[in-house]
């Protein structure tokens, strides 16, 4: 129930943002993997990442200024025998997360003549659940490759570091990295 209330609140908030300036809506869908091995590196032990149910979906509202807001939902699965922060799992766990991010696209500042690639940084908050529910502060970035000249279809890759706010007593619901690869389409 709290997820439904949160989703309605975020949708209402995003509709308030949509009243300003030139904007465009995008939808992205793809795969994600979770690194929750207790390391400080998003690349450590790639073969041990969770990717049992790796679906992610997001809606994004982008302005000409390079700012954007995004709401996403992701699912994944940790299988029995996987390891989370050094703890061997004795049963399967489903990972669910709802994230709200503010993004800034800055690729045209680095490559002003390029129309096929863009870079962005993002920060926000999330609610995620493995065994219990926790809140996270999220920070990350990504790259978007446009597949057409009109910049309406693309592929993006991103990494998000999720710092759990109640990590001292959270058990499995702790700090982790989430990596995405998604199709990105203008609506």
Beta strands, then each sheet from edge to edge (+ up, - down):
strand 1: 23-35
strand 2: 55-63
strand 3: 67-78
strand 4: 83-84
strand 5: 87-88
strand 6: 93-105
strand 7: 117-129
strand 8: 133-146
strand 9: 153-164
strand 10: 176-186
sheet 1: 1+ 2- 3+ 6- 7+ 8- 9+ 10- 1+
sheet 2: 4+ 5-
end
